[in-house]
C-alpha cells in the first residue's frame, strides 16, 4: 500500500466501517511492510504474485465471510485517495439509485481517450451530488453482499487476464450488457487513483491529502 493513501483512508473512517487488510506476501514478508504495525484492523495474508491472482484470492476470501446480504462490501486497492465524507456519498448512491455497483472515482480517461469520444452517460441526482452512469472502473468498487454472491462466478471469470492483470473493463461491460447491472460514479469524484495523469478532475487532491 502507498503510505499516503493508507493514512488518508484510515483517517476518514468511522465506526460504520469494518476493515480487513489483505496482503499479498509474494512481494515479501508481511513483517517488512508498514501495515505489519497496524493494530486496529484484521490482516489476512495470501500468496498471489500479480493483480489477477491477488483478486481471485480476495474474492474467494470475502465470499466465505459472514456478511449480511444488505451490507456493502468495498473492494479498495492500495493506490486511492479519498475525500472527507466519501462514506456518506457511497451510501447515498446505494440508497437513492438503482445501481448495483458504485465507484467513487471519476475516471479522467473517460474525458480524453479516443474510444470514449462518443460516450454518452445518464446523469442523475441524489440529495448531495450528481451521479454518472459509467461503463467501467478499476477493481476498486462497492456492491451489496447479495449482489456479490449473485455475480460471483462472473467476478471470477473476468479475474484472469493478460500479463497478470484482471479484466476489470470487460467485466463491467459484461455486467451491464448481460445482467443489466449498472455502475455509477459521483460528479465530482470522492476518490481518485493516485496516478498523477489519471487524477479525478476538478478536485484539488493535494489539498485533500494535506488536510
HUMO-V925117 format. One record per pair of residues at least 12 apart in sequence whose ideal C-beta (glycine too) atoms are under 10 Angstrom apart, sorted by the first residue. I is the first residue (numbers start at 1). J is the second residue. D is the distance in whole Angstrom. If there is no record, write none. Layout:
i->I j->J d->D
i->I j->J d->D
This chain:
i->1 j->21 d->8
i->1 j->23 d->9
i->1 j->33 d->8
i->1 j->34 d->8
i->1 j->35 d->6
i->1 j->76 d->10
i->1 j->77 d->9
i->1 j->78 d->4
i->1 j->79 d->8
i->1 j->80 d->10
i->2 j->77 d->10
i->2 j->78 d->6
i->2 j->79 d->5
i->2 j->80 d->9
i->2 j->81 d->9
i->2 j->194 d->6
i->3 j->34 d->6
i->3 j->35 d->9
i->3 j->78 d->10
i->4 j->79 d->10
i->4 j->81 d->7
i->4 j->194 d->8
i->4 j->209 d->6
i->4 j->210 d->10
i->5 j->76 d->9
i->5 j->77 d->9
i->5 j->78 d->6
i->5 j->79 d->6
i->5 j->80 d->6
i->5 j->81 d->6
i->5 j->82 d->8
i->5 j->191 d->10
i->5 j->192 d->10
i->5 j->193 d->10
i->5 j->194 d->6
i->5 j->209 d->9
i->6 j->21 d->9
i->6 j->34 d->8
i->6 j->35 d->7
i->6 j->38 d->9
i->6 j->78 d->7
i->6 j->79 d->10
i->6 j->80 d->10
i->7 j->34 d->10
i->7 j->209 d->9
i->8 j->80 d->9
i->8 j->81 d->5
i->8 j->82 d->6
i->8 j->83 d->9
i->8 j->84 d->10
i->8 j->191 d->10
i->8 j->194 d->10
i->8 j->205 d->10
i->8 j->208 d->7
i->8 j->209 d->6
i->8 j->210 d->10
i->8 j->211 d->9
i->9 j->76 d->7
i->9 j->78 d->9
i->9 j->80 d->7
i->9 j->81 d->8
i->9 j->82 d->6
i->9 j->86 d->9
i->9 j->191 d->9
i->10 j->38 d->9
i->10 j->40 d->8
i->10 j->41 d->8
i->10 j->82 d->10
i->11 j->82 d->9
i->11 j->84 d->9
i->11 j->211 d->8
i->12 j->81 d->10
i->12 j->82 d->5
i->12 j->83 d->8
i->12 j->84 d->6
i->12 j->85 d->8
i->12 j->86 d->6
i->12 j->87 d->7
i->12 j->190 d->10
i->12 j->191 d->10
i->12 j->208 d->10
i->13 j->40 d->9
i->13 j->41 d->10
i->13 j->82 d->10
i->13 j->86 d->10
i->13 j->87 d->8
i->14 j->87 d->7
i->14 j->88 d->10
i->16 j->72 d->10
i->16 j->87 d->7
i->16 j->88 d->9
i->16 j->91 d->8
i->17 j->72 d->10
i->17 j->74 d->8
i->17 j->87 d->7
i->18 j->41 d->9
i->18 j->42 d->8
i->18 j->67 d->9
i->18 j->71 d->9
i->19 j->38 d->9
i->19 j->40 d->8
i->19 j->41 d->4
i->19 j->42 d->8
i->19 j->43 d->10
i->19 j->74 d->9
i->19 j->76 d->9
i->20 j->41 d->7
i->20 j->42 d->5
i->20 j->43 d->8
i->20 j->44 d->6
i->20 j->58 d->10
i->20 j->61 d->8
i->20 j->62 d->8
i->20 j->65 d->8
i->21 j->33 d->10
i->21 j->35 d->6
i->21 j->36 d->10
i->21 j->38 d->7
i->21 j->40 d->10
i->21 j->41 d->5
i->21 j->42 d->7
i->21 j->43 d->5
i->21 j->44 d->7
i->21 j->45 d->9
i->21 j->76 d->10
i->21 j->78 d->9
i->22 j->42 d->10
i->22 j->43 d->8
i->22 j->44 d->5
i->22 j->45 d->8
i->22 j->46 d->7
i->22 j->48 d->10
i->22 j->54 d->8
i->22 j->55 d->10
i->22 j->57 d->7
i->22 j->58 d->5
i->22 j->61 d->7
i->22 j->62 d->9
i->22 j->75 d->9
i->22 j->76 d->10
i->22 j->78 d->10
i->23 j->35 d->7
i->23 j->36 d->9
i->23 j->43 d->6
i->23 j->44 d->7
i->23 j->45 d->5
i->23 j->46 d->8
i->23 j->47 d->10
i->23 j->48 d->10
i->23 j->54 d->9
i->23 j->78 d->10
i->24 j->45 d->8
i->24 j->46 d->6
i->24 j->47 d->7
i->24 j->48 d->4
i->24 j->49 d->7
i->24 j->50 d->9
i->24 j->51 d->9
i->24 j->53 d->8
i->24 j->54 d->5
i->24 j->55 d->10
i->24 j->57 d->7
i->24 j->58 d->9
i->25 j->45 d->5
i->25 j->46 d->7
i->25 j->47 d->6
i->25 j->48 d->9
i->25 j->49 d->10
i->26 j->46 d->9
i->26 j->47 d->5
i->26 j->48 d->6
i->26 j->49 d->4
i->26 j->50 d->8
i->26 j->53 d->8
i->26 j->54 d->8
i->27 j->47 d->10
i->27 j->48 d->9
i->27 j->49 d->8
i->27 j->54 d->10
i->29 j->45 d->9
i->30 j->43 d->7
i->30 j->45 d->6
i->35 j->78 d->9
i->44 j->57 d->9
i->44 j->58 d->9
i->44 j->61 d->6
i->44 j->62 d->10
i->45 j->57 d->10
i->46 j->58 d->8
i->46 j->60 d->9
i->46 j->61 d->7
i->48 j->164 d->9
i->49 j->164 d->7
i->50 j->160 d->10
i->50 j->161 d->9
i->50 j->163 d->8
i->50 j->164 d->3
i->50 j->165 d->7
i->50 j->166 d->9
i->51 j->77 d->9
i->51 j->138 d->10
i->51 j->139 d->8
i->51 j->159 d->9
i->51 j->161 d->8
i->51 j->163 d->9
i->51 j->164 d->6
i->51 j->165 d->5
i->51 j->166 d->5
i->51 j->168 d->9
i->52 j->139 d->10
i->52 j->158 d->10
i->52 j->159 d->5
i->52 j->160 d->5
i->52 j->161 d->6
i->52 j->162 d->9
i->52 j->163 d->9
i->52 j->164 d->5
i->52 j->165 d->6
i->52 j->166 d->5
i->52 j->167 d->9
i->53 j->159 d->8
i->53 j->160 d->9
i->53 j->164 d->7
i->53 j->166 d->9
i->54 j->77 d->9
i->54 j->139 d->9
i->54 j->159 d->9
i->54 j->164 d->9
i->54 j->166 d->9
i->55 j->75 d->8
i->55 j->77 d->9
i->55 j->139 d->6
i->55 j->155 d->8
i->55 j->156 d->9
i->55 j->158 d->9
i->55 j->159 d->5
i->55 j->160 d->9
i->55 j->161 d->10
i->55 j->165 d->10
i->55 j->166 d->5
i->55 j->168 d->9
i->56 j->155 d->9
i->56 j->156 d->7
i->56 j->159 d->5
i->56 j->160 d->8
i->56 j->166 d->8
i->57 j->159 d->10
i->58 j->75 d->7
i->58 j->139 d->9
i->58 j->155 d->10
i->58 j->159 d->9
i->59 j->75 d->8
i->59 j->139 d->10
i->59 j->148 d->8
i->59 j->152 d->7
i->59 j->155 d->5
i->59 j->156 d->6
i->59 j->159 d->7
i->59 j->166 d->10
i->60 j->152 d->9
i->60 j->156 d->8
i->60 j->159 d->10
i->62 j->75 d->8
i->62 j->145 d->8
i->62 j->148 d->7
i->62 j->152 d->9
i->62 j->155 d->10
i->63 j->145 d->9
i->63 j->148 d->7
i->63 j->149 d->7
i->63 j->152 d->6
i->63 j->155 d->9
i->63 j->156 d->9
i->65 j->145 d->8
i->66 j->145 d->10
i->67 j->144 d->9
i->67 j->145 d->4
i->67 j->146 d->9
i->67 j->148 d->9
i->67 j->149 d->9
i->68 j->144 d->9
i->68 j->145 d->7
i->68 j->146 d->9
i->69 j->144 d->7
i->69 j->145 d->5
i->69 j->146 d->4
i->69 j->147 d->9
i->69 j->148 d->9
i->69 j->149 d->8
i->69 j->150 d->10
i->70 j->94 d->9
i->70 j->144 d->6
i->70 j->145 d->7
i->70 j->146 d->7
i->71 j->144 d->7
i->71 j->145 d->5
i->71 j->146 d->9
i->71 j->148 d->10
i->72 j->87 d->10
i->72 j->90 d->7
i->72 j->91 d->7
i->72 j->93 d->10
i->72 j->94 d->6
i->72 j->102 d->8
i->72 j->142 d->5
i->72 j->143 d->7
i->72 j->144 d->6
i->72 j->145 d->8
i->72 j->147 d->9
i->72 j->148 d->10
i->73 j->141 d->9
i->73 j->142 d->7
i->73 j->143 d->6
i->73 j->144 d->7
i->73 j->145 d->5
i->73 j->146 d->10
i->73 j->147 d->9
i->73 j->148 d->6
i->74 j->86 d->10
i->74 j->87 d->9
i->74 j->90 d->7
i->74 j->102 d->9
i->74 j->103 d->10
i->74 j->104 d->9
i->74 j->140 d->8
i->74 j->141 d->8
i->74 j->142 d->4
i->74 j->143 d->9
i->75 j->138 d->10
i->75 j->139 d->6
i->75 j->140 d->6
i->75 j->141 d->6
i->75 j->142 d->7
i->75 j->143 d->8
i->75 j->148 d->9
i->75 j->155 d->10
i->76 j->104 d->10
i->76 j->139 d->9
i->76 j->140 d->5
i->76 j->141 d->9
i->76 j->142 d->9
i->76 j->191 d->9
i->77 j->138 d->7
i->77 j->139 d->6
i->77 j->140 d->5
i->77 j->141 d->10
i->77 j->193 d->8
i->77 j->194 d->10
i->78 j->140 d->9
i->78 j->194 d->9
i->79 j->138 d->9
i->79 j->140 d->9
i->79 j->192 d->10
i->79 j->193 d->6
i->79 j->194 d->4
i->79 j->195 d->7
i->80 j->103 d->10
i->80 j->104 d->8
i->80 j->105 d->7
i->80 j->138 d->9
i->80 j->140 d->6
i->80 j->191 d->5
i->80 j->192 d->7
i->80 j->193 d->6
i->80 j->194 d->7
i->81 j->105 d->10
i->81 j->189 d->10
i->81 j->190 d->10
i->81 j->191 d->6
i->81 j->192 d->5
i->81 j->193 d->8
i->81 j->194 d->6
i->81 j->199 d->9
i->81 j->200 d->9
i->81 j->203 d->9
i->81 j->205 d->6
i->81 j->206 d->10
i->81 j->208 d->6
i->81 j->209 d->6
i->82 j->104 d->7
i->82 j->105 d->10
i->82 j->189 d->10
i->82 j->190 d->7
i->82 j->191 d->5
i->82 j->192 d->8
i->82 j->208 d->8
i->82 j->209 d->10
i->83 j->104 d->8
i->83 j->186 d->10
i->83 j->188 d->9
i->83 j->189 d->8
i->83 j->190 d->5
i->83 j->191 d->7
i->83 j->192 d->9
i->83 j->200 d->9
i->83 j->203 d->7
i->83 j->205 d->9
i->83 j->207 d->10
i->83 j->208 d->6
i->84 j->190 d->9
i->84 j->208 d->8
i->84 j->211 d->9
i->85 j->128 d->8
i->85 j->190 d->7
i->86 j->104 d->6
i->86 j->186 d->9
i->86 j->189 d->9
i->86 j->190 d->4
i->86 j->191 d->6
i->87 j->104 d->9
i->87 j->190 d->9
i->88 j->127 d->10
i->88 j->128 d->7
i->88 j->129 d->10
i->88 j->190 d->9
i->89 j->102 d->9
i->89 j->104 d->7
i->89 j->126 d->8
i->89 j->128 d->6
i->89 j->129 d->6
i->89 j->131 d->9
i->89 j->186 d->6
i->89 j->189 d->10
i->89 j->190 d->5
i->89 j->191 d->9
i->90 j->102 d->6
i->90 j->103 d->9
i->90 j->104 d->6
i->90 j->142 d->6
i->90 j->186 d->9
i->90 j->190 d->7
i->90 j->191 d->9
i->91 j->142 d->9
i->92 j->126 d->5
i->92 j->127 d->7
i->92 j->128 d->6
i->92 j->129 d->7
i->92 j->131 d->9
i->92 j->186 d->9
i->93 j->124 d->10
i->93 j->126 d->7
i->93 j->128 d->10
i->93 j->129 d->8
i->93 j->131 d->6
i->93 j->142 d->8
i->93 j->184 d->6
i->93 j->185 d->9
i->93 j->186 d->7
i->93 j->190 d->10
i->94 j->126 d->10
i->94 j->142 d->8
i->94 j->143 d->9
i->94 j->144 d->7
i->94 j->147 d->10
i->94 j->184 d->9
i->95 j->126 d->8
i->95 j->127 d->9
i->96 j->124 d->8
i->96 j->125 d->9
i->96 j->126 d->4
i->96 j->127 d->7
i->96 j->128 d->9
i->96 j->131 d->9
i->97 j->124 d->6
i->97 j->125 d->10
i->97 j->126 d->7
i->97 j->131 d->6
i->97 j->133 d->9
i->97 j->182 d->8
i->97 j->184 d->6
i->98 j->124 d->9
i->98 j->133 d->10
i->98 j->180 d->10
i->98 j->181 d->10
i->98 j->182 d->7
i->98 j->184 d->9
i->99 j->124 d->9
i->99 j->131 d->8
i->99 j->133 d->7
i->99 j->134 d->10
i->99 j->142 d->10
i->99 j->143 d->9
i->99 j->147 d->10
i->99 j->181 d->8
i->99 j->182 d->5
i->99 j->183 d->6
i->99 j->184 d->4
i->99 j->185 d->10
i->100 j->142 d->10
i->100 j->143 d->6
i->100 j->144 d->8
i->100 j->146 d->10
i->100 j->147 d->5
i->100 j->148 d->10
i->100 j->150 d->9
i->100 j->151 d->8
i->100 j->175 d->8
i->100 j->176 d->10
i->100 j->179 d->8
i->100 j->180 d->9
i->100 j->181 d->4
i->100 j->182 d->6
i->100 j->183 d->8
i->100 j->184 d->9
i->101 j->134 d->10
i->101 j->136 d->10
i->101 j->137 d->8
i->101 j->141 d->5
i->101 j->142 d->7
i->101 j->143 d->5
i->101 j->144 d->9
i->101 j->147 d->8
i->101 j->148 d->10
i->101 j->151 d->9
i->101 j->172 d->7
i->101 j->175 d->7
i->101 j->176 d->9
i->101 j->181 d->7
i->101 j->182 d->7
i->101 j->183 d->4
i->101 j->184 d->7
i->101 j->185 d->10
i->102 j->131 d->9
i->102 j->137 d->9
i->102 j->141 d->7
i->102 j->142 d->5
i->102 j->143 d->7
i->102 j->144 d->10
i->102 j->182 d->10
i->102 j->183 d->7
i->102 j->184 d->6
i->102 j->185 d->8
i->102 j->186 d->8
i->102 j->190 d->10
i->103 j->134 d->7
i->103 j->136 d->9
i->103 j->137 d->4
i->103 j->138 d->8
i->103 j->139 d->10
i->103 j->140 d->7
i->103 j->141 d->5
i->103 j->142 d->7
i->103 j->172 d->9
i->103 j->183 d->6
i->103 j->184 d->8
i->103 j->185 d->5
i->103 j->186 d->9
i->103 j->189 d->9
i->103 j->190 d->9
i->103 j->191 d->8
i->104 j->137 d->9
i->104 j->140 d->8
i->104 j->141 d->9
i->104 j->142 d->8
i->104 j->184 d->10
i->104 j->185 d->7
i->104 j->186 d->6
i->104 j->189 d->6
i->104 j->190 d->4
i->104 j->191 d->4
i->104 j->192 d->8
i->104 j->200 d->9
i->105 j->134 d->9
i->105 j->137 d->6
i->105 j->138 d->7
i->105 j->140 d->7
i->105 j->141 d->9
i->105 j->185 d->6
i->105 j->186 d->9
i->105 j->189 d->6
i->105 j->190 d->8
i->105 j->191 d->5
i->105 j->192 d->6
i->105 j->193 d->6
i->105 j->198 d->9
i->105 j->199 d->10
i->105 j->200 d->6
i->106 j->132 d->7
i->106 j->134 d->8
i->106 j->137 d->10
i->106 j->185 d->5
i->106 j->186 d->7
i->106 j->187 d->6
i->106 j->188 d->6
i->106 j->189 d->4
i->106 j->190 d->9
i->106 j->191 d->9
i->106 j->192 d->8
i->106 j->199 d->10
i->106 j->200 d->4
i->106 j->201 d->7
i->106 j->202 d->8
i->106 j->203 d->9
i->107 j->132 d->10
i->107 j->134 d->7
i->107 j->135 d->9
i->107 j->136 d->8
i->107 j->137 d->7
i->107 j->138 d->8
i->107 j->185 d->7
i->107 j->189 d->9
i->107 j->192 d->9
i->107 j->193 d->8
i->107 j->198 d->7
i->107 j->200 d->8
i->107 j->201 d->9
i->108 j->189 d->9
i->108 j->192 d->8
i->108 j->193 d->8
i->108 j->195 d->9
i->108 j->197 d->8
i->108 j->198 d->5
i->108 j->199 d->6
i->108 j->200 d->6
i->108 j->201 d->6
i->109 j->193 d->10
i->109 j->197 d->9
i->109 j->198 d->6
i->110 j->132 d->9
i->110 j->134 d->7
i->110 j->135 d->8
i->110 j->136 d->9
i->110 j->137 d->10
i->110 j->185 d->9
i->110 j->201 d->10
i->111 j->201 d->7
i->112 j->197 d->10
i->115 j->135 d->10
i->116 j->134 d->10
i->116 j->135 d->8
i->119 j->134 d->9
i->119 j->135 d->7
i->120 j->133 d->10
i->121 j->133 d->5
i->121 j->134 d->6
i->121 j->135 d->8
i->121 j->184 d->10
i->121 j->185 d->9
i->121 j->187 d->9
i->122 j->134 d->10
i->122 j->182 d->9
i->122 j->184 d->9
i->123 j->184 d->10
i->123 j->187 d->7
i->124 j->184 d->8
i->125 j->187 d->10
i->126 j->184 d->10
i->126 j->186 d->9
i->128 j->186 d->8
i->128 j->190 d->10
i->129 j->185 d->10
i->129 j->186 d->5
i->129 j->187 d->7
i->129 j->188 d->8
i->129 j->189 d->10
i->129 j->190 d->8
i->130 j->184 d->10
i->130 j->185 d->10
i->130 j->186 d->7
i->130 j->187 d->4
i->130 j->188 d->9
i->131 j->184 d->5
i->131 j->185 d->7
i->131 j->186 d->6
i->131 j->187 d->7
i->132 j->183 d->10
i->132 j->184 d->7
i->132 j->185 d->5
i->132 j->186 d->8
i->132 j->187 d->5
i->132 j->189 d->10
i->133 j->176 d->9
i->133 j->182 d->6
i->133 j->183 d->7
i->133 j->184 d->6
i->133 j->185 d->9
i->134 j->172 d->8
i->134 j->176 d->10
i->134 j->182 d->9
i->134 j->183 d->6
i->134 j->184 d->7
i->134 j->185 d->5
i->134 j->187 d->10
i->135 j->169 d->8
i->135 j->172 d->6
i->135 j->173 d->6
i->135 j->176 d->7
i->135 j->182 d->10
i->135 j->183 d->7
i->136 j->167 d->10
i->136 j->168 d->6
i->136 j->169 d->4
i->136 j->170 d->8
i->136 j->171 d->8
i->136 j->172 d->4
i->136 j->173 d->6
i->136 j->174 d->10
i->136 j->175 d->9
i->136 j->176 d->8
i->136 j->183 d->7
i->137 j->168 d->7
i->137 j->169 d->8
i->137 j->171 d->10
i->137 j->172 d->6
i->137 j->183 d->6
i->137 j->184 d->10
i->137 j->185 d->7
i->137 j->193 d->10
i->138 j->166 d->9
i->138 j->168 d->5
i->138 j->169 d->9
i->138 j->172 d->10
i->138 j->193 d->7
i->138 j->198 d->10
i->139 j->155 d->10
i->139 j->158 d->10
i->139 j->159 d->9
i->139 j->165 d->10
i->139 j->166 d->6
i->139 j->167 d->10
i->139 j->168 d->5
i->139 j->171 d->9
i->140 j->168 d->9
i->140 j->191 d->7
i->140 j->193 d->8
i->141 j->168 d->8
i->141 j->171 d->10
i->141 j->172 d->8
i->141 j->183 d->7
i->141 j->185 d->10
i->143 j->155 d->10
i->143 j->181 d->9
i->143 j->183 d->9
i->147 j->175 d->10
i->147 j->179 d->10
i->147 j->181 d->7
i->150 j->179 d->8
i->150 j->181 d->9
i->151 j->171 d->9
i->151 j->174 d->10
i->151 j->175 d->7
i->151 j->179 d->7
i->151 j->181 d->7
i->154 j->171 d->7
i->154 j->174 d->7
i->154 j->175 d->6
i->154 j->178 d->8
i->154 j->179 d->7
i->154 j->181 d->9
i->155 j->171 d->7
i->155 j->175 d->9
i->157 j->170 d->9
i->157 j->171 d->8
i->157 j->174 d->8
i->158 j->170 d->6
i->158 j->171 d->4
i->158 j->172 d->9
i->158 j->173 d->10
i->158 j->174 d->7
i->158 j->175 d->9
i->159 j->171 d->8
i->185 j->200 d->9
i->186 j->200 d->9
i->187 j->200 d->9
i->187 j->201 d->9
i->187 j->202 d->8
i->188 j->200 d->7
i->188 j->201 d->7
i->188 j->202 d->4
i->188 j->203 d->5
i->189 j->201 d->8
i->189 j->202 d->8
i->189 j->203 d->6
i->189 j->205 d->9
i->190 j->203 d->9
i->190 j->208 d->10
i->191 j->203 d->10
i->191 j->205 d->10
i->191 j->208 d->10
i->192 j->205 d->6
i->192 j->208 d->8
i->194 j->209 d->10
